[in-house]
Amino acid sequence: MPLRSLVAVLLAVAAEACAGRSSVHPVEGFEHGSLQSGGRQRTFLYRDPPGEPAGLRPLVIGLHGRLGDGASQEKLTGFSQLAAREGLALVFPDGVERSWADARGATPASKDGVNDVAFISELIDLFVAQHRADPSRVYLMGMSNGGFMTLTAACALSDKVAAAVSVTGLVSTALAKTCRPARPIPVALVLGDADPLVPYRGGDMGGRGTVLSGRASADFWVAANGCSGSPAAEPIPDVDPKDGTHSLRLRWTSCRGGTEVQLVTVTGGGHTWPGGSQYLPELVIGRTSRDFSANALAWEFLRRFSR
C-alpha cells in the first residue's frame, strides 16, 4: 500500500476512535445547541463570554476536520482559553457524518446533499439574533476538511464573514472554478510543507479531490482580493529548534477594501495545528510546530478586520 494511503487509513481509524469518544462527554464551559437546517437537526457547541457585555461581541466559528466534531476541535486547539480572554463568542459546529460539504464534493456530507454553506449562514444569523454577536465581526477558522469548508463558506458568505483562517486546508480546483466572492475578504492559510494528507505542492488527494498548491492557493485569494505588489516575507522566530520545523509568513497588504492575504508555510510541518496537541504520532500526521500558536496567529489576523 502506498505510504499516503497507509497514512490515510491509520488517520481515519484513529480519528474515528477519538471523535467517537469526544462526542459523548460534556466539554467544560460549553453548552450544546441545535437548529434546523435543510431538513436536518444540526448541532453545535457554543460558549458565550462571561458577564454581561457592554456591547456586541465578535463571533468565531471553528470547523473540525474529517472524522472529528465540535468537541474534538476544541480539544485540539484549546481556542476557548483565548476566546475567554478576548471576550469572544465561540461556536464549534458538528458536521454531518463527521464531515463538511466543501467544494470538493468528496465527503459523506457532500455525497448526501448537505448544504453546509446554508447551515453556517443560519448559525451566524442565530448568534447575531440571540447571542449579541456583532454582524460586522464574524470570523471563520478550520482545519483540514474544516479548512476546506472555511474557504468554501468564506467565498459564498463574504457578505456575512469578515475574515477567515484555514489550517491544513488548500483551495480545491473545484472551488477555484466556482468561487466569485461578492466582496474582497481577508484570508490566511497556515500549511505544513510535509503534510502527508493534504499535499502542499498540490495535485490529486487520492479520491478526495484535487487541490492547488500552497502558493497557488494564496495567489487565488490575492487575485480575488485585487492585491498588488510582491508579498512581504516575515520569518517566524524558531523558538523551539528541537521541533524540526521553521516557518515563513508571506503577507500581501495592498489589497482592495483594506483586506489582506497571508500564507504561513511551516517547513517540516505536518497535518497539525501549530501549538496544538500532537493528536497522533509523527509517523502518521507529521510534526507539530512549537514555534508559534495557530490560535494566537489566527486571532491576531482576524481581529484586524470588520465587514
C-alpha positions, 0 to 999 in steps of 0.5 A: 500500500502506498505510504499516503494511503497507509497514512490515510487509513491509520488517520481515519481509524484513529480519528474515528476512535477519538471523535467517537469518544469526544462526542459523548462527554460534556466539554467544560464551559460549553453548552450544546445547541441545535437548529434546523437546517435543510431538513436536518437537526444540526448541532453545535457547541457554543460558549458565550463570554462571561458577564454581561457585555457592554456591547456586541461581541465578535463571533468565531466559528471553528470547523473540525476536520474529517472524522472529528466534531465540535468537541474534538476541535476544541480539544485540539486547539484549546481556542476557548482559553483565548476566546475567554480572554478576548471576550469572544463568542465561540461556536464549534459546529458538528458536521454531518457524518463527521464531515463538511460539504466543501467544494470538493464534493468528496465527503459523506456530507457532500455525497448526501446533499448537505448544504453546509454553506446554508447551515453556517449562514443560519448559525451566524444569523442565530448568534447575531439574533440571540447571542449579541454577536456583532454582524460586522465581526464574524470570523471563520477558522478550520482545519483540514476538511474544516479548512476546506469548508472555511474557504468554501463558506468564506467565498459564498458568505463574504457578505456575512464573514469578515475574515477567515483562517484555514489550517491544513486546508488548500483551495480545491480546483473545484472551488477555484472554478466556482468561487466569485466572492461578492466582496474582497475578504481577508484570508490566511492559510497556515500549511505544513510543507510535509503534510502527508494528507493534504499535499502542499505542492498540490495535485490529486488527494487520492479520491478526495479531490484535487487541490492547488498548491500552497502558493497557488492557493494564496495567489487565488485569494490575492487575485480575488482580493485585487492585491498588488505588489510582491508579498512581504516575507516575515520569518517566524522566530524558531523558538523551539529548534528541537521541533524540526520545523521553521516557518515563513509568513508571506503577507500581501497588504495592498489589497482592495477594501483594506483586506489582506492575504497571508500564507504561513508555510511551516517547513517540516510541518505536518497535518497539525495545528501549530501549538496544538496537541500532537493528536497522533504520532509523527509517523502518521500526521507529521510534526507539530510546530512549537514555534508559534500558536495557530490560535494566537496567529489566527486571532491576531489576523482576524481581529484586524478586520470588520465587514 
